[in-house]
Each structure stands twice: as structure tokens, then as C-alpha cells.
Amino acid sequence: MDFSEKNAGDLGSLADAGGPCIAPLDAAAEYLRRRMDRVLPLYVLAMAPHAVVAVLLIDAIVAERRSNAETYCIFLVIATLWRWVWLARLQQNVQADLSARQRGPFWKRTASILMVRLFSNFAITWGSLAAGVPAFYGLYVGTFAAPLLLESDEPTITRVGQSLSWIQNSGKRLFRVSIAMTAITILLTAAIFLGQAALAGTVLPSLLGVDGADLNVTIDSWAWRMRLFYLIFLVIDAFWTVAGVFLYYDSQSRRLATDLRVRLQGMMEVQP
């Protein structure tokens, strides 16, 4: 879908993430409001296999079917790789909208994107044991992997090194973003579980005549609760995928502005 110059300019203005730390998140929410028709199909394509396998794995875990759980874990790895590929494609679309330019080659950078995502997941998993510092960098490197590598043909190591410097330069700001996303997740979780309790306790039994006892047995089961948590993950993940592109440009612009100020200061110092 081609955009007019006006739409490209409007979307470009959303990438101007000055101001408070949540400005990129606000811009991402506005982008989702305007471009849900572009985001949703690719996100469904990315997550459909993952969701099917996750539900089957939840059932296997709850029923203590270990052999089935092992098989579904293998399928989940494959579904995760599929998910990463199409989420990268989704981020490329967002990136193309924000930069008002044609999309560059995608498939030749796919292997590098998957590799960066894999190592970032290792950092998140094992870095949590080391005061969370590697996990923090792993979270944002993985989030920035697609826009980082699709923006330039430079070697992957070079681009990752640049992203680490941008993350370090915006560390406090990105840490506040992490806290904001944690608060959003907690509020969303509370809203869903409280809403479920209200429906099961009053609305459905009184208005529709649903048997409250049978309904409570269902919603009190771990299988149902884990499915709800997965639903919350889907909502947060869709938003974070889009927000990651805005946070990438926000961190990049702040680092480049810092580099420019340093160079200008150096030029002033060498002048006679």
C-alpha cells in the first residue's frame, strides 16, 4: 500500500520522540490507531502458529502429559522462529512508514535478525541472574534487531555495537520505558481478571442464566488462567513490536545528537 506525501509526513512526525520517556509509546499507540489495518494481518500471520502450539502446550502441562509437552516444545521453537521472521517484516513496514521511503531487501538480512534475536534471548534468560543488566540490554537489542539491520548494509557486529551505544546513552530513559510497560501490563492483567470475575459472578448468571458453579470451575482452572496470561502477552507483544521501532529511532536520534554536540565542541576547541 502506497502512502501519499501527506500521510508519510504525518507518520514521520510521530517518530519525533522528544519530551517524556513515554512519548515513543504514545506515538506507537497513535500509529496503531491509524494503521491497524496494516499491523493486524501481519501480526496474526506471525502469531497464529505460536498461539496454536502454546494452547496445546498449556493443555499438555496442565494434564501432565510429559511426552506431548516435549513434542510441543519442539514445535514451539519452530513457531518462535516463524514469529520472529514475520514480526521483523511488520517492523520493516513500520520503519518504512516512519522514514517515508521504500522498503529495502528483507530476506537477505533475515538470518542476521534471527541470530541477534536468539542471542538477545540468551541475554534475557541468563542475564536475569546478573542483576538484570545483560537482560536489559538483551531486551532492547532484540527489540531493535529488525529496524537496526534493515536500515543499513553494515556488518551485523558493527550495527549491534552501535545499538549498544545508543541503549547505553538512553539507559535511564529506556529503563523508565520498561517500568511504564510493566505498569501497563499489571493494569491490563488486573482489568482482565477483575472483568472476568464481574462477568462470572454477576452479569452472566443474572442476565443469561449461566450456571455460576460450572463457570467458576472453568475460570479457576490453571488451563484457563494460563490462556488468559497468553492473551495478555499477545496484546502487549503487538504493542511492543510497533513501539520498538519508535524507541529505536528515539534512542538513535539521541545518541547521534550527542555525537554531533561532541564533534561541534571539538571543532570549537581546536579553533584559534
C-alpha positions as CSV (number, residue, x, y, z in Angstrom):
1,M,0.0,0.0,0.0
2,D,1.5,3.3,-1.1
3,F,1.1,6.4,1.0
4,S,0.7,10.0,-0.1
5,E,3.3,12.5,0.9
6,K,0.9,14.0,3.4
7,N,0.4,10.6,5.2
8,A,4.2,10.0,5.1
9,G,4.7,13.4,6.7
10,D,2.1,12.8,9.4
11,L,3.7,9.4,10.2
12,G,7.1,11.0,10.2
13,S,6.0,13.4,12.8
14,L,5.1,10.6,15.0
15,A,8.7,9.5,15.1
16,D,9.7,12.8,16.7
17,A,10.0,11.3,20.2
18,G,11.1,14.3,22.1
19,G,9.7,15.0,25.5
20,P,9.0,12.5,28.3
21,C,10.1,8.9,28.1
22,I,6.6,7.6,27.2
23,A,6.4,9.9,24.1
24,P,7.5,7.0,21.8
25,L,4.9,4.8,23.4
26,D,2.2,7.4,22.8
27,A,3.4,7.7,19.2
28,A,3.2,3.9,18.8
29,A,-0.3,3.9,20.1
30,E,-1.3,6.6,17.6
31,Y,0.4,4.6,14.8
32,L,-1.6,1.6,15.8
33,R,-4.8,3.6,15.8
34,R,-4.1,4.9,12.3
35,R,-2.6,1.7,10.7
36,M,-4.3,-1.2,12.4
37,D,-5.3,-2.5,9.0
38,R,-1.6,-2.9,8.2
39,V,-0.4,-4.2,11.5
40,L,-3.1,-6.7,12.4
41,P,-2.8,-9.1,9.3
42,L,0.9,-9.5,9.7
43,Y,0.7,-9.9,13.4
44,V,-1.9,-12.6,13.0
45,L,0.3,-14.3,10.4
46,A,3.2,-14.2,12.8
47,M,1.4,-15.4,15.9
48,A,-1.1,-18.0,14.6
49,P,1.3,-21.0,14.7
50,H,2.7,-19.8,18.0
51,A,-0.7,-19.4,19.6
52,V,-1.9,-22.9,18.5
53,V,1.2,-24.6,19.8
54,A,1.1,-22.5,23.1
55,V,-2.5,-23.6,23.7
56,L,-1.6,-27.3,23.1
57,L,1.4,-27.0,25.3
58,I,-0.7,-25.4,28.1
59,D,-3.1,-28.3,28.0
60,A,-0.2,-30.8,28.0
61,I,1.4,-29.2,31.0
62,V,-1.9,-29.0,33.0
63,A,-2.7,-32.6,32.2
64,E,0.9,-33.6,33.0
65,R,1.4,-35.3,29.6
66,R,5.2,-35.1,29.5
67,S,5.8,-36.8,26.2
68,N,3.3,-34.5,24.5
69,A,4.8,-31.4,26.2
70,E,8.3,-32.3,24.9
71,T,6.9,-32.6,21.4
72,Y,5.1,-29.3,21.7
73,C,8.2,-27.6,23.0
74,I,10.0,-28.5,19.7
75,F,7.1,-27.2,17.7
76,L,7.2,-24.0,19.9
77,V,10.8,-23.4,18.9
78,I,9.8,-23.6,15.2
79,A,6.8,-21.4,15.8
80,T,9.0,-18.9,17.6
81,L,11.4,-18.6,14.6
82,W,8.4,-18.1,12.3
83,R,7.1,-15.4,14.8
84,W,10.5,-13.6,14.7
85,V,10.6,-13.5,10.9
86,W,7.1,-12.0,10.5
87,L,7.4,-9.6,13.4
88,A,10.6,-8.4,11.7
89,R,8.6,-7.9,8.5
90,L,6.0,-6.0,10.5
91,Q,8.6,-3.7,11.9
92,Q,10.0,-3.2,8.5
93,N,6.6,-1.8,7.4
94,V,6.5,0.5,10.4
95,Q,10.1,1.6,9.6
96,A,9.2,2.3,6.0
97,D,6.2,4.5,7.1
98,L,8.3,6.5,9.6
99,S,11.2,7.1,7.2
100,A,8.9,7.7,4.2
101,R,11.0,5.5,2.0
102,Q,10.7,2.3,0.1
103,R,11.3,-0.9,2.0
104,G,14.8,-2.3,1.4
105,P,15.8,-6.0,0.9
106,F,14.4,-8.2,3.7
107,W,15.2,-11.8,3.2
108,K,19.0,-11.4,2.9
109,R,19.0,-9.9,6.4
110,T,16.6,-12.4,7.9
111,A,19.3,-14.8,9.1
112,S,21.1,-12.0,10.9
113,I,17.9,-10.8,12.5
114,L,17.2,-14.3,13.8
115,M,20.7,-14.6,15.2
116,V,20.5,-11.3,17.0
117,R,17.1,-12.2,18.4
118,L,18.5,-15.6,19.6
119,F,21.5,-14.1,21.4
120,S,19.3,-11.4,22.9
121,N,17.0,-14.1,24.3
122,F,20.0,-15.8,25.8
123,A,21.0,-12.4,27.4
124,I,17.4,-12.0,28.8
125,T,17.3,-15.6,30.2
126,W,20.7,-15.8,31.7
127,G,21.3,-12.1,32.3
128,S,18.5,-12.1,34.8
129,L,20.9,-13.8,37.2
130,A,23.4,-11.0,37.0
131,A,21.3,-8.1,38.5
132,G,19.3,-7.8,35.2
133,V,21.9,-5.7,33.4
134,P,22.5,-8.1,30.4
135,A,18.8,-8.8,30.4
136,F,18.1,-5.1,30.0
137,Y,20.4,-4.8,27.0
138,G,19.2,-8.1,25.6
139,L,15.6,-6.9,25.7
140,Y,16.3,-3.8,23.7
141,V,18.8,-5.3,21.3
142,G,16.3,-8.0,20.4
143,T,13.5,-5.3,20.1
144,F,15.8,-3.2,17.8
145,A,17.1,-6.1,15.7
146,A,14.9,-5.7,12.6
147,P,15.0,-1.9,12.3
148,L,18.7,-1.9,13.2
149,L,19.8,-4.4,10.5
150,L,17.2,-3.4,7.8
151,E,18.3,0.2,7.9
152,S,21.9,-0.4,6.8
153,D,24.0,-2.9,5.0
154,E,26.8,-2.6,7.5
155,P,28.0,-5.8,9.2
156,T,25.8,-7.2,12.0
157,I,28.6,-6.8,14.6
158,T,29.0,-3.2,13.7
159,R,25.3,-2.5,13.9
160,V,24.9,-4.3,17.2
161,G,27.8,-2.3,18.7
162,Q,26.1,0.9,17.6
163,S,22.8,-0.2,19.1
164,L,24.5,-0.9,22.4
165,S,26.0,2.6,22.5
166,W,22.5,4.1,21.8
167,I,21.0,1.9,24.5
168,Q,23.7,2.9,27.0
169,N,23.2,6.6,26.1
170,S,19.5,6.3,26.6
171,G,19.7,3.9,29.5
172,K,17.7,5.9,32.1
173,R,15.1,6.8,29.5
174,L,14.7,3.2,28.4
175,F,14.6,2.0,32.0
176,R,11.7,4.3,32.6
177,V,10.0,2.9,29.5
178,S,10.5,-0.6,30.9
179,I,8.8,0.5,34.2
180,A,5.9,2.0,32.2
181,M,5.4,-1.2,30.2
182,T,5.5,-3.2,33.4
183,A,2.8,-0.9,34.9
184,I,0.7,-1.2,31.7
185,T,1.0,-5.0,31.9
186,I,-0.1,-5.1,35.5
187,L,-3.0,-2.8,34.9
188,L,-4.1,-4.8,31.9
189,T,-3.9,-8.0,33.8
190,A,-5.8,-6.6,36.7
191,A,-8.5,-5.3,34.4
192,I,-9.0,-8.6,32.6
193,F,-9.1,-10.7,35.7
194,L,-11.4,-8.3,37.6
195,G,-13.6,-8.0,34.5
196,Q,-13.8,-11.8,34.3
197,A,-14.7,-12.0,38.0
198,A,-17.5,-9.5,37.5
199,L,-18.9,-11.3,34.5
200,A,-18.7,-14.7,36.1
201,G,-20.1,-13.5,39.5
202,T,-23.0,-11.2,38.4
203,V,-23.5,-10.5,34.8
204,L,-23.6,-13.9,33.2
205,P,-25.6,-15.7,35.9
206,S,-28.2,-12.9,36.3
207,L,-28.6,-11.9,32.7
208,L,-28.0,-15.1,30.8
209,G,-28.8,-17.7,33.4
210,V,-25.3,-19.3,33.2
211,D,-24.6,-21.8,35.9
212,G,-22.2,-19.9,38.1
213,A,-20.8,-23.1,39.8
214,D,-19.7,-24.7,36.5
215,L,-18.4,-21.4,35.2
216,N,-16.3,-20.9,38.3
217,V,-14.8,-24.3,38.0
218,T,-13.6,-23.4,34.5
219,I,-12.2,-20.0,35.3
220,D,-10.5,-21.2,38.4
221,S,-8.5,-23.9,36.5
222,W,-4.9,-23.3,35.6
223,A,-5.5,-24.1,32.0
224,W,-7.9,-21.1,31.7
225,R,-5.6,-18.8,33.7
226,M,-2.6,-19.6,31.6
227,R,-4.7,-18.9,28.4
228,L,-5.6,-15.5,29.8
229,F,-2.0,-14.7,30.6
230,Y,-1.2,-15.7,27.0
231,L,-3.9,-13.4,25.7
232,I,-2.4,-10.6,27.7
233,F,1.0,-11.4,26.3
234,L,-0.4,-11.1,22.7
235,V,-1.8,-7.7,23.4
236,I,1.4,-6.4,25.0
237,D,3.6,-8.1,22.4
238,A,1.7,-6.5,19.4
239,F,2.1,-3.0,21.0
240,W,5.7,-3.6,21.9
241,T,6.6,-4.7,18.4
242,V,5.4,-1.4,17.0
243,A,6.7,0.6,19.9
244,G,10.2,-1.0,19.4
245,V,10.6,0.9,16.1
246,F,9.7,4.2,17.7
247,L,12.1,3.5,20.6
248,Y,14.8,2.6,18.2
249,Y,14.6,5.9,16.4
250,D,14.3,7.8,19.7
251,S,17.5,6.2,21.1
252,Q,19.3,6.6,17.8
253,S,18.4,10.3,17.4
254,R,19.5,11.0,21.0
255,R,22.9,9.2,20.5
256,L,23.5,10.9,17.2
257,A,22.7,14.3,18.6
258,T,25.2,13.6,21.4
259,D,27.8,12.6,18.9
260,L,27.1,15.8,16.9
261,R,27.5,18.0,20.0
262,V,30.8,16.3,20.9
263,R,32.1,16.9,17.4
264,L,31.0,20.6,17.4
265,Q,32.6,21.1,20.8
266,G,35.8,19.5,19.5
267,M,35.8,21.9,16.5
268,M,35.3,24.9,18.8
269,E,38.3,23.8,20.9
270,V,40.7,23.5,18.0
271,Q,39.8,26.9,16.6
272,P,42.5,29.5,17.3
